[in-house]
Amino acid sequence: MSLIQEVKSEINQVLDLVDESQLDAIEPLITKDRRVYVLGAGRSGLMAKAFAMRLMHIGYTPYVIGETITPSVQEGDVLLAVSGSGKTKSIVEMAQKAHDNGVTVIGVTSNQASSLGGLADATIVVPGATKAGDGVKSIQLLSTLFDQTVHITLDVLALKLSRRDHTTNEEAAHEHSNME
């Protein structure tokens, strides 16, 4: 089997284990009248940023924690925090702080029983391999399988939101950067 076939097989194995009802439960938490913040470290942070970008395309007001133009979180906002292990200290501490400020926390992790999974109001479990050894084992380096499948899972969530909101591809394209 080629490496591409092995990687595809791993991705399919993880996506088959993602519980779509978790996405359905999160869908009502993300609405256009609530600001949505994303948080993650390293590659998990990049996956969170990709989700924020897609939210912007479909008409939401997303922010990335740590960016210079990100306003303070307020009660009623939503924070989507991504951590494969669910134990990344900086992510868990910021998610806890947001939760303490009345923010709805959505955790994305491979480990439901983790600190992030425990404090989140809702969790999406994406059981791809992480550098901590959680999830489906992988031939790929570190948390690559987790990152790949989080990206796809959050894209599915964005698609669900766009369908719920009746946002067309043309409307999303209108919001896409025109400074390229």
Disulfide bonds with the S-S distance in Angstrom:
none
